[in-house]
């Protein structure tokens, strides 16, 4: 009987799988399940992190775009990058002009909003006529006195032409009008010749006036500006424009869009002159004073007193390479001031 029981137990033991082998088989299965769970958790975690990072990036991007619209001062600096910068601004929001020398000043506060080559002496062409006008008006001469154009008023220096014929006679006030509004050189010349003491005395008075205004880097040689020895700086011209603006006559005639004068007799049709500044003629600017200028040595020049975005500005643009570039600079300035002012208030 014992043998039979022993044999039965032996057979039973051989038929059952070893416990260690069973454990070995189950352990890897558990590990595989854990790895799957772990992998799932890691994937989920990565998605969450990625989502948070995307949200964070979007938030930062929105913040950058928003901050880019804020220009804290009229002279924006590299700390602020505009979201949409146009052709008139670089990547840092700074104004870009074609004129090689330029200056923009708030007329009321004296704050310099823009400066470029402001201390460089340069020929100023017909901007000279603003000084001519001030000297004429300071002398308190009879503005109704008729002045005659003679051969002495012909431009022998540059050889420029004129619509004003030799022998034409106009009141001093109208000569002043044509000299400032249309930059008529013969009109400016006759104003200087008919000054007490003659042309030399007139030029001396121009230079004395410049010193009086603190224009220490300026020199005047004739009343027309055709002589390249008429020189100044952007800084000095701001002073000249500020002073000229105090004369109501200069403000009025320099901003007239057009003017007609009878210079060939009562029966002949009057000569029609237009303002040399197209911005005045277009009428979409608020301009209180204007003067253009050009000779080869000076390039295209423009000075204005204008109101932009509620600010009274003195604008000086010197040595631009073309009429369109000069006008383009003026328009870029207006857009820059307007956009800066708008961003300042919305920010």
CORWO-V910293 format. One record per residue. OMEGA is omega in degrees with one decimal (* if undefined). BURIAL is # if it has 9 or more other ideal C-beta (glycine too) atoms within 8 Angstrom, else .. Layout:
omega=OMEGA burial=BURIAL
omega=OMEGA burial=BURIAL
//
This chain:
omega=178.6 burial=.
omega=-179.4 burial=.
omega=-179.4 burial=.
omega=179.8 burial=.
omega=179.9 burial=.
omega=179.2 burial=.
omega=179.6 burial=.
omega=178.8 burial=.
omega=-180.0 burial=.
omega=-179.9 burial=.
omega=179.0 burial=.
omega=179.6 burial=.
omega=-179.1 burial=.
omega=-178.1 burial=.
omega=-177.1 burial=.
omega=177.4 burial=.
omega=-179.3 burial=.
omega=179.4 burial=.
omega=-178.1 burial=.
omega=179.0 burial=.
omega=178.3 burial=.
omega=178.9 burial=#
omega=-179.6 burial=.
omega=180.0 burial=.
omega=-176.7 burial=.
omega=-175.8 burial=.
omega=178.0 burial=.
omega=178.7 burial=.
omega=178.8 burial=.
omega=179.4 burial=.
omega=-179.9 burial=.
omega=178.3 burial=.
omega=179.2 burial=.
omega=179.2 burial=.
omega=179.2 burial=.
omega=178.3 burial=.
omega=-179.5 burial=.
omega=179.9 burial=.
omega=179.0 burial=.
omega=179.4 burial=.
omega=-179.2 burial=.
omega=179.9 burial=.
omega=178.7 burial=.
omega=-179.7 burial=.
omega=179.3 burial=.
omega=178.7 burial=.
omega=179.7 burial=.
omega=-179.7 burial=.
omega=179.4 burial=.
omega=178.8 burial=.
omega=179.1 burial=.
omega=-179.6 burial=.
omega=178.2 burial=.
omega=178.9 burial=.
omega=-179.6 burial=.
omega=179.5 burial=.
omega=178.5 burial=.
omega=179.4 burial=.
omega=179.8 burial=.
omega=179.6 burial=.
omega=178.0 burial=.
omega=-179.5 burial=.
omega=179.9 burial=.
omega=178.7 burial=#
omega=179.8 burial=#
omega=-178.3 burial=.
omega=179.6 burial=.
omega=-179.6 burial=#
omega=-176.1 burial=#
omega=174.6 burial=#
omega=-170.2 burial=#
omega=179.4 burial=.
omega=-179.3 burial=.
omega=175.2 burial=#
omega=-178.1 burial=.
omega=-177.9 burial=#
omega=-173.1 burial=#
omega=-179.3 burial=.
omega=-177.8 burial=.
omega=178.4 burial=#
omega=-177.5 burial=#
omega=-179.1 burial=#
omega=-179.8 burial=.
omega=-179.6 burial=.
omega=-177.7 burial=#
omega=-176.3 burial=.
omega=-177.0 burial=.
omega=178.5 burial=.
omega=174.8 burial=#
omega=-175.6 burial=.
omega=-179.7 burial=.
omega=177.2 burial=#
omega=-178.9 burial=#
omega=-178.7 burial=.
omega=178.0 burial=#
omega=-177.8 burial=.
omega=177.7 burial=#
omega=179.2 burial=.
omega=-175.9 burial=#
omega=173.7 burial=#
omega=-177.3 burial=#
omega=177.7 burial=#
omega=176.9 burial=#
omega=-176.2 burial=#
omega=171.2 burial=#
omega=-174.6 burial=#
omega=-177.0 burial=#
omega=-174.6 burial=.
omega=-176.3 burial=.
omega=-178.7 burial=.
omega=176.7 burial=.
omega=-178.4 burial=.
omega=-179.6 burial=#
omega=179.6 burial=#
omega=-179.7 burial=.
omega=179.6 burial=#
omega=-171.3 burial=#
omega=-178.0 burial=#
omega=-178.8 burial=.
omega=179.1 burial=.
omega=-175.7 burial=.
omega=173.3 burial=#
omega=-173.5 burial=#
omega=174.5 burial=#
omega=-172.6 burial=#
omega=170.4 burial=#
omega=175.9 burial=#
omega=-174.2 burial=#
omega=173.3 burial=#
omega=176.4 burial=#
omega=176.4 burial=#
omega=-178.1 burial=#
omega=-179.7 burial=#
omega=-179.8 burial=#
omega=177.9 burial=#
omega=-176.9 burial=#
omega=178.0 burial=#
omega=-177.3 burial=.
omega=179.0 burial=#
omega=178.7 burial=.
omega=178.9 burial=#
omega=-176.5 burial=.
omega=177.4 burial=.
omega=179.6 burial=.
omega=-178.7 burial=#
omega=178.3 burial=.
omega=-176.4 burial=#
omega=175.3 burial=.
omega=178.2 burial=#
omega=178.9 burial=#
omega=177.2 burial=.
omega=-178.6 burial=.
omega=177.9 burial=#
omega=179.2 burial=.
omega=176.2 burial=#
omega=-178.3 burial=.
omega=-179.1 burial=.
omega=-179.9 burial=.
omega=179.4 burial=.
omega=179.4 burial=.
omega=179.2 burial=.
omega=176.0 burial=#
omega=-179.2 burial=.
omega=-175.5 burial=#
omega=174.6 burial=.
omega=-179.1 burial=.
omega=178.8 burial=.
omega=-178.0 burial=#
omega=-179.5 burial=.
omega=174.5 burial=#
omega=-180.0 burial=#
omega=-179.4 burial=#
omega=-179.9 burial=#
omega=174.3 burial=#
omega=178.2 burial=#
omega=178.8 burial=#
omega=-177.3 burial=#
omega=179.6 burial=#
omega=-177.9 burial=#
omega=-174.0 burial=#
omega=-175.1 burial=#
omega=-179.2 burial=#
omega=179.9 burial=#
omega=-173.7 burial=#
omega=180.0 burial=#
omega=176.8 burial=#
omega=179.0 burial=#
omega=-179.5 burial=#
omega=-178.9 burial=#
omega=174.4 burial=#
omega=179.0 burial=#
omega=-178.4 burial=#
omega=-177.4 burial=#
omega=175.5 burial=#
omega=178.5 burial=#
omega=-178.3 burial=.
omega=175.9 burial=.
omega=-173.6 burial=.
omega=-179.2 burial=#
omega=178.1 burial=.
omega=180.0 burial=#
omega=179.6 burial=#
omega=176.7 burial=#
omega=178.6 burial=.
omega=177.0 burial=#
omega=-179.5 burial=#
omega=176.5 burial=#
omega=178.1 burial=.
omega=178.9 burial=#
omega=177.9 burial=#
omega=179.1 burial=#
omega=-178.8 burial=.
omega=-179.1 burial=#
omega=178.3 burial=.
omega=-170.5 burial=#
omega=-178.5 burial=.
omega=-177.6 burial=#
omega=178.4 burial=#
omega=-178.8 burial=#
omega=-175.4 burial=#
omega=176.7 burial=.
omega=-176.3 burial=#
omega=-174.6 burial=#
omega=-173.9 burial=#
omega=178.5 burial=#
omega=177.9 burial=#
omega=-178.2 burial=#
omega=175.8 burial=.
omega=170.6 burial=.
omega=-174.1 burial=#
omega=177.7 burial=#
omega=174.8 burial=#
omega=177.7 burial=#
omega=178.6 burial=#
omega=179.6 burial=#
omega=-178.4 burial=#
omega=172.9 burial=#
omega=178.5 burial=#
omega=-178.9 burial=#
omega=179.2 burial=#
omega=179.3 burial=#
omega=180.0 burial=#
omega=-178.8 burial=#
omega=-179.4 burial=#
omega=179.8 burial=#
omega=179.9 burial=.
omega=-179.7 burial=#
omega=-179.1 burial=.
omega=-179.4 burial=#
omega=178.3 burial=#
omega=-175.9 burial=#
omega=-172.8 burial=.
omega=-177.7 burial=#
omega=-179.6 burial=#
omega=173.9 burial=#
omega=-177.2 burial=#
omega=-178.7 burial=.
omega=-179.6 burial=#
omega=179.7 burial=#
omega=-179.8 burial=.
omega=175.5 burial=#
omega=-175.6 burial=#
omega=-177.5 burial=#
omega=-179.0 burial=.
omega=-173.8 burial=.
omega=-176.6 burial=.
omega=-177.4 burial=.
omega=178.0 burial=.
omega=-179.5 burial=.
omega=175.2 burial=.
omega=-179.1 burial=#
omega=178.9 burial=.
omega=176.5 burial=#
omega=179.8 burial=.
omega=-178.9 burial=#
omega=177.9 burial=.
omega=-177.9 burial=#
omega=178.7 burial=.
omega=175.6 burial=#
omega=-177.6 burial=#
omega=-178.2 burial=#
omega=175.3 burial=.
omega=-179.8 burial=.
omega=174.4 burial=.
omega=171.3 burial=#
omega=-172.8 burial=.
omega=-178.9 burial=#
omega=178.8 burial=#
omega=-177.6 burial=#
omega=170.8 burial=#
omega=176.0 burial=#
omega=177.2 burial=#
omega=174.9 burial=#
omega=158.7 burial=#
omega=-177.2 burial=#
omega=-176.2 burial=.
omega=-175.3 burial=.
omega=-171.8 burial=#
omega=179.4 burial=#
omega=-175.9 burial=#
omega=178.1 burial=#
omega=169.9 burial=#
omega=-179.2 burial=#
omega=160.4 burial=#
omega=-176.8 burial=#
omega=176.3 burial=#
omega=-179.2 burial=.
omega=-180.0 burial=#
omega=177.8 burial=.
omega=180.0 burial=.
omega=173.1 burial=#
omega=-174.2 burial=#
omega=167.0 burial=#
omega=-175.4 burial=#
omega=177.7 burial=#
omega=178.9 burial=#
omega=-175.8 burial=#
omega=171.8 burial=#
omega=170.5 burial=#
omega=-169.6 burial=#
omega=179.5 burial=.
omega=176.7 burial=.
omega=-178.6 burial=.
omega=178.8 burial=.
omega=178.3 burial=#
omega=178.2 burial=#
omega=177.1 burial=#
omega=177.4 burial=#
omega=180.0 burial=#
omega=-179.9 burial=#
omega=177.8 burial=.
omega=178.5 burial=#
omega=-179.0 burial=#
omega=179.1 burial=#
omega=-179.0 burial=#
omega=179.5 burial=#
omega=-178.3 burial=#
omega=-179.0 burial=#
omega=178.2 burial=#
omega=179.3 burial=#
omega=179.0 burial=#
omega=179.7 burial=#
omega=179.4 burial=#
omega=-178.6 burial=#
omega=-179.3 burial=.
omega=179.2 burial=.
omega=* burial=.
//
